[in-house]
Amino acid sequence: RPVLDNYIQTYFFHTQVYIKLLDRLKIKVEQYQSKNIGDIMKALEYLFKFIVQSSNLHSQASTLDRGFSRFTGSLLEFFDKLNNMIKVHPNRTTTNRGIRQSILVGSFAL
């Protein structure tokens, strides 16, 4: 973990990769299957570190505010899709919802 953290902070310099990462994350969350939800959630920590670093670098390099509004819009879309993934659907039980939420919270444990 420290090596990847150091890479993100010191050597990562791609200013627009956040666009593709957020787009792919939205697709993965829409197409999730309960068997791979844990893998998605475990990867989110570092994916978001890359996304935030890329967005920060882009905003430093650009004088236009358009990139930030695109970033926040895309981020809101992602969280909306993540929220929909966790919601109870008619064919899902409350227990399944609790399990999905536990996996999500557990994925971010240190």
PASEBA-1860 file (N, C-alpha, C; in nm, 3 decimals):
! residues 110
1> RPVLDNYI> 0.080/-0.121/0.000/0.000/0.000/0.000/0.084/0.127/0.000 ~ 0.186/0.136/0.082/0.265/0.259/0.082/0.329/0.287/-0.055 ~ 0.367/0.183/-0.128/0.429/0.203/-0.258/0.329/0.264/-0.355 ~ 0.208/0.213/-0.356/0.105/0.267/-0.444/0.065/0.409/-0.405 ~ 0.055/0.434/-0.276/0.027/0.570/-0.228/0.136/0.667/-0.274 ~ 0.261/0.625/-0.260/0.373/0.710/-0.302/0.368/0.734/-0.453 ~ 0.338/0.632/-0.529/0.330/0.647/-0.675/0.222/0.750/-0.711 ~ 0.106/0.738/-0.650/-0.004/0.829/-0.682/0.034/0.973/-0.651
9> QTYFFHTQ> 0.096/0.995/-0.536/0.130/1.131/-0.494/0.252/1.188/-0.566 ~ 0.347/1.103/-0.602/0.475/1.152/-0.654/0.489/1.140/-0.806 ~ 0.446/1.029/-0.863/0.477/1.002/-1.003/0.357/1.004/-1.097 ~ 0.238/0.994/-1.045/0.119/0.990/-1.130/0.092/1.129/-1.185 ~ 0.082/1.141/-1.317/0.068/1.273/-1.376/-0.038/1.282/-1.485 ~ -0.123/1.185/-1.498/-0.225/1.186/-1.604/-0.342/1.275/-1.564 ~ -0.360/1.382/-1.638/-0.455/1.484/-1.596/-0.601/1.453/-1.631 ~ -0.625/1.363/-1.724/-0.764/1.338/-1.762/-0.806/1.193/-1.748
17> VYIKLLDR> -0.728/1.113/-1.681/-0.763/0.973/-1.663/-0.888/0.958/-1.575 ~ -0.915/1.056/-1.493/-1.034/1.048/-1.406/-1.162/1.033/-1.486 ~ -1.166/1.089/-1.607/-1.285/1.080/-1.690/-1.314/0.934/-1.726 ~ -1.214/0.865/-1.775/-1.230/0.724/-1.814/-1.253/0.634/-1.693 ~ -1.181/0.660/-1.585/-1.199/0.578/-1.465/-1.341/0.588/-1.411 ~ -1.394/0.710/-1.403/-1.531/0.727/-1.354/-1.632/0.664/-1.450 ~ -1.610/0.678/-1.580/-1.700/0.615/-1.677/-1.701/0.464/-1.662 ~ -1.583/0.403/-1.648/-1.575/0.258/-1.632/-1.636/0.213/-1.499
25> LKIKVEQY> -1.613/0.289/-1.394/-1.672/0.255/-1.265/-1.825/0.257/-1.271 ~ -1.880/0.355/-1.338/-2.026/0.363/-1.353/-2.079/0.239/-1.426 ~ -2.009/0.198/-1.529/-2.051/0.079/-1.604/-2.042/-0.046/-1.516 ~ -1.932/-0.060/-1.444/-1.914/-0.178/-1.357/-2.021/-0.183/-1.248 ~ -2.055/-0.069/-1.191/-2.156/-0.066/-1.086/-2.293/-0.100/-1.144 ~ -2.321/-0.053/-1.265/-2.448/-0.086/-1.329/-2.459/-0.235/-1.360 ~ -2.348/-0.297/-1.394/-2.347/-0.438/-1.435/-2.304/-0.533/-1.324 ~ -2.299/-0.483/-1.201/-2.243/-0.565/-1.093/-2.321/-0.694/-1.075
33> QSKNIGDI> -2.253/-0.791/-1.023/-2.313/-0.915/-0.980/-2.273/-0.934/-0.836 ~ -2.362/-0.988/-0.757/-2.335/-0.998/-0.614/-2.206/-1.074/-0.584 ~ -2.163/-1.161/-0.673/-2.041/-1.238/-0.647/-1.914/-1.154/-0.657 ~ -1.918/-1.041/-0.730/-1.796/-0.961/-0.743/-1.806/-0.824/-0.678 ~ -1.908/-0.801/-0.597/-1.924/-0.672/-0.532/-1.808/-0.644/-0.437 ~ -1.758/-0.745/-0.368/-1.645/-0.725/-0.277/-1.520/-0.678/-0.350 ~ -1.496/-0.737/-0.467/-1.380/-0.696/-0.546/-1.391/-0.551/-0.592 ~ -1.511/-0.512/-0.635/-1.534/-0.374/-0.678/-1.508/-0.278/-0.562
41> MKALEYLF> -1.561/-0.311/-0.447/-1.548/-0.222/-0.332/-1.404/-0.213/-0.282 ~ -1.330/-0.324/-0.288/-1.190/-0.320/-0.245/-1.107/-0.231/-0.336 ~ -1.139/-0.232/-0.464/-1.063/-0.152/-0.560/-1.098/-0.004/-0.553 ~ -1.213/0.030/-0.498/-1.258/0.170/-0.498/-1.162/0.265/-0.427 ~ -1.103/0.222/-0.319/-1.014/0.310/-0.244/-0.904/0.366/-0.334 ~ -0.834/0.279/-0.404/-0.724/0.325/-0.488/-0.772/0.387/-0.618 ~ -0.881/0.338/-0.670/-0.936/0.402/-0.789/-0.972/0.547/-0.760 ~ -1.029/0.572/-0.644/-1.064/0.709/-0.609/-0.940/0.794/-0.581
49> KFIVQSSN> -0.835/0.734/-0.531/-0.710/0.810/-0.514/-0.657/0.853/-0.651 ~ -0.661/0.763/-0.749/-0.620/0.798/-0.884/-0.713/0.904/-0.944 ~ -0.842/0.886/-0.924/-0.940/0.980/-0.979/-0.921/1.119/-0.922 ~ -0.908/1.130/-0.791/-0.893/1.261/-0.727/-0.761/1.326/-0.766 ~ -0.652/1.248/-0.769/-0.523/1.303/-0.808/-0.528/1.354/-0.953 ~ -0.588/1.276/-1.041/-0.600/1.316/-1.180/-0.682/1.444/-1.194 ~ -0.791/1.451/-1.123/-0.875/1.571/-1.127/-0.801/1.693/-1.073 ~ -0.727/1.674/-0.964/-0.649/1.785/-0.908/-0.544/1.833/-1.007
57> LHSQASTL> -0.474/1.741/-1.070/-0.373/1.778/-1.169/-0.437/1.850/-1.288 ~ -0.553/1.802/-1.328/-0.624/1.866/-1.440/-0.666/2.008/-1.405 ~ -0.716/2.026/-1.284/-0.759/2.160/-1.244/-0.640/2.256/-1.228 ~ -0.525/2.205/-1.188/-0.405/2.288/-1.178/-0.354/2.329/-1.316 ~ -0.369/2.240/-1.413/-0.319/2.267/-1.547/-0.416/2.348/-1.632 ~ -0.540/2.352/-1.591/-0.642/2.419/-1.672/-0.694/2.543/-1.600 ~ -0.715/2.647/-1.674/-0.773/2.769/-1.615/-0.924/2.771/-1.629 ~ -0.980/2.676/-1.702/-1.125/2.669/-1.720/-1.188/2.591/-1.605
65> DRGFSRFT> -1.303/2.635/-1.561/-1.374/2.567/-1.453/-1.458/2.451/-1.507 ~ -1.464/2.437/-1.638/-1.547/2.335/-1.700/-1.508/2.194/-1.656 ~ -1.380/2.168/-1.640/-1.334/2.036/-1.600/-1.384/1.997/-1.462 ~ -1.389/2.094/-1.371/-1.436/2.063/-1.236/-1.585/2.029/-1.238 ~ -1.664/2.101/-1.316/-1.807/2.072/-1.320/-1.832/1.936/-1.385 ~ -1.750/1.900/-1.484/-1.762/1.768/-1.544/-1.726/1.660/-1.442 ~ -1.621/1.686/-1.366/-1.577/1.591/-1.263/-1.686/1.571/-1.158 ~ -1.740/1.680/-1.106/-1.841/1.667/-1.002/-1.968/1.602/-1.056
73> GSLLEFFD> -2.005/1.634/-1.180/-2.123/1.572/-1.239/-2.105/1.423/-1.255 ~ -1.989/1.383/-1.304/-1.961/1.241/-1.322/-1.953/1.168/-1.188 ~ -1.896/1.235/-1.089/-1.887/1.176/-0.956/-2.026/1.157/-0.895 ~ -2.112/1.255/-0.912/-2.250/1.243/-0.862/-2.324/1.130/-0.932 ~ -2.303/1.114/-1.063/-2.365/1.004/-1.136/-2.317/0.869/-1.080 ~ -2.187/0.860/-1.052/-2.134/0.735/-0.998/-2.197/0.702/-0.863 ~ -2.202/0.801/-0.774/-2.260/0.774/-0.642/-2.409/0.743/-0.650 ~ -2.478/0.801/-0.747/-2.618/0.768/-0.768/-2.632/0.621/-0.809
81> KLNNMIKV> -2.546/0.576/-0.899/-2.548/0.436/-0.942/-2.509/0.342/-0.828 ~ -2.412/0.382/-0.748/-2.372/0.302/-0.633/-2.487/0.291/-0.533 ~ -2.554/0.402/-0.511/-2.670/0.402/-0.422/-2.779/0.310/-0.475 ~ -2.805/0.314/-0.605/-2.905/0.227/-0.664/-2.866/0.080/-0.651 ~ -2.739/0.051/-0.658/-2.691/-0.086/-0.644/-2.722/-0.139/-0.504 ~ -2.714/-0.053/-0.405/-2.733/-0.095/-0.267/-2.880/-0.098/-0.226 ~ -2.962/-0.019/-0.294/-3.104/-0.012/-0.259/-3.170/-0.148/-0.264 ~ -3.280/-0.157/-0.190/-3.360/-0.279/-0.193/-3.449/-0.275/-0.317
89> HPNRTTTN> -3.442/-0.380/-0.396/-3.530/-0.396/-0.510/-3.637/-0.498/-0.473 ~ -3.749/-0.500/-0.542/-3.857/-0.593/-0.505/-3.814/-0.738/-0.494 ~ -3.717/-0.781/-0.573/-3.675/-0.921/-0.569/-3.557/-0.945/-0.475 ~ -3.520/-0.845/-0.397/-3.409/-0.860/-0.302/-3.463/-0.844/-0.161 ~ -3.403/-0.916/-0.071/-3.447/-0.907/0.068/-3.367/-0.802/0.142 ~ -3.418/-0.761/0.256/-3.348/-0.665/0.339/-3.216/-0.723/0.388 ~ -3.212/-0.854/0.409/-3.088/-0.919/0.452/-2.980/-0.902/0.346 ~ -3.016/-0.921/0.220/-2.918/-0.902/0.113/-2.868/-0.758/0.110
97> RGIRQSIL> -2.956/-0.664/0.135/-2.916/-0.524/0.140/-2.814/-0.503/0.251 ~ -2.841/-0.560/0.367/-2.749/-0.548/0.480/-2.614/-0.610/0.450 ~ -2.615/-0.722/0.380/-2.489/-0.788/0.343/-2.411/-0.699/0.247 ~ -2.478/-0.643/0.146/-2.410/-0.555/0.050/-2.353/-0.433/0.121 ~ -2.429/-0.375/0.214/-2.379/-0.258/0.286/-2.262/-0.295/0.376 ~ -2.265/-0.412/0.437/-2.154/-0.456/0.521/-2.027/-0.475/0.438 ~ -2.043/-0.534/0.320/-1.928/-0.552/0.231/-1.871/-0.416/0.193 ~ -1.958/-0.322/0.161/-1.915/-0.189/0.122/-1.837/-0.122/0.234
105> VGSFAL> -1.891/-0.122/0.354/-1.825/-0.058/0.467/-1.696/-0.132/0.502 ~ -1.699/-0.264/0.500/-1.581/-0.343/0.531/-1.467/-0.324/0.433 ~ -1.502/-0.289/0.310/-1.400/-0.268/0.208/-1.314/-0.147/0.236 ~ -1.366/-0.053/0.312/-1.293/0.069/0.340/-1.226/0.066/0.477 ~ -1.234/-0.047/0.545/-1.169/-0.059/0.675/-1.018/-0.058/0.658 ~ -0.950/0.001/0.753/-0.804/0.009/0.746/-0.737/-0.114/0.795
END
